[in-house]
Amino acid sequence: MALIPRALWLSVHKWIGLCLGIWIALQGLTGAFLVYKLEIQAGLDPQLYRTGSPTKRIDYDGMVESVAKSFPGYRIAYLERDGMASDEAFRFIVQRLGVAPSPFTDREVFVHPSTAAIVGDRDWLTFTKAVWVLHNGLIAGRLGEDVVGYLALVLLVFLLGGIIIWWPKKGGFRRALRINIRSSLPKLIRDLHTVSGIYAVVALLTIALTGLTVIFPKQAHAAISLFTEVRPSSSFTSDTTMPRVRRDRQTQSAAPSLNALAATIEQEYPRSTVTLLLFPHNSEKGTFTFRILPAGVNPFVYTTQDYKHPKDGHIIGRFDPANQPAANSFLGTWAVYLHTGHLGGTTGRLAVFASGLFLASLFLPAYIYGRKSVPLVSSSGHSNRRAPKH
């Protein structure tokens, strides 16, 4: 990097900002919004998300039967909940039979977990979900995710260029970390862009890198394995497919009792919360996949997944951060929760929220620098341009 002229880094940084500034701003705004997605969507439709009576017991089998009877032209893809309230309705996402899963045709069915009564239903693609789809590029399938991933690589170059452009000469760090509000407007705008960017760069780099890990897990696995222990792919991890389990995406085969499967999870993880249940035909591994938040610990650090056989329900794999190398936990779940800020609790979410808004604010200074000739004044106060000859 030191071999690349600073002027070239400045040009790269500027043109990335000009060409991708709108996308950068959009990713920042949508990312900030999604930090509080669960609270927002529940607040917008409380009559669907809340039943009005605390849940005393969870009848998985009753809910599945109720949804199947009420929506005969659909199949259940997965069940999810937020675990945010004692009276929350459970959400079943159902897909049309004979039609490829799509955000435009899937439906979301809200069910009372104790009585199995249908609380309501709606199209899956709500405003909140549309923001999520836009942020992740999922509306274009895997291609959309890849595009977002490659753009995230460009964002890393953008951030790296900003660091190199800002980097002061020896002894100038104290001055380089201050903003002089009495400066001329062009220099004040430049300093607000560069200095505030340096203060936020660690959070922004973390968000970009974890986003890349989520989109490109195999490449991330290979890169991390160069530096630390990662469980071999032959072992059961979240990014491998279980052998000898045949998937059937067209029909929903007879299943073991979900209440019985949930009871075994309660025995292994007392007072835990199941927040997601993937059905075999919709699971990457062809299993019943339970996402579990154990009680008594940080649920996002110790998020566990149990994989149970689709025919008889015996456990055939488990992803448990307490029993594996940290690198596997990072690849499996921590990268996602770092990206959203949930791993750091309230403070982490606020940091990611603020970083998203800040990332959006970077677009305007980048645009100003690209359209106007602003003197390149270094952080130490010396001009980077040669003085004109008299």
ABEGO torsion letter per residue (X at the ends): XAABBAAAAAAAAAAAAAAAAAAAAAAAAAAAAAAAAAAAAAAABAAAABAGBBBABBBAAAAAAAAAAABAABBBABBBBAGABAABBBBBBBBBBGBBBBAAABBBBBBBAAAGBBAEBBBABBAAAAAAAAAAGAAAEAAAAAAAAAAAAAAAAAAAAAAAAABBBBGAAAAAABBBAABBAAAAAAAAAAAAAAAAAAAAAAAAAAAAAAABAAAAAAAAAAABBBBBAABBBAABBBBGBBBBAABBBBBBBAAAAAAAAAAABBGBBBABBBBAAABAAGBBBBBBBBBGBBAAAABBBBBBBAAAGBBABBBBAAABBAAAAAAAAAAAAAAAGAAAEAAAAAAAAAAAAAAAAAAAAAAAAAABBBBBBBAAGBBABBBBBX
